[in-house]
Amino acid sequence: MELTCGNCQLICHPDAKIRKHRYKMLVESGVIIQSPDGSLEAVAPQEAEERIANMDAETRALYEES
């Protein structure tokens, strides 16, 4: 069994225009960063890159592909 993120369920719609709009919202909406206190925050991709670069190596590895 292979698990997936399930975002296809959020995007799928018979109308191509709606599907395109939903996809654009998903890929341009930002990045979720978890703070040391456990809270979650959505930030712009550029800010996420800066925050991730400033994390210690162990925490940064959680956000980067191996």
WOUR-V818749 format. One record per helix or strand of 3 or more residues. SS is the DSSP state (a for helix, b for strand). FROM is the first residue (numbers start at 1). TO is the last residue. If there is no record, write none. Layout:
ss=SS from=FROM to=TO
ss=SS from=FROM to=TO
//
This chain:
ss=a from=7 to=11
ss=a from=16 to=28
ss=b from=31 to=34
ss=b from=40 to=43
ss=a from=45 to=53
ss=a from=57 to=61
//
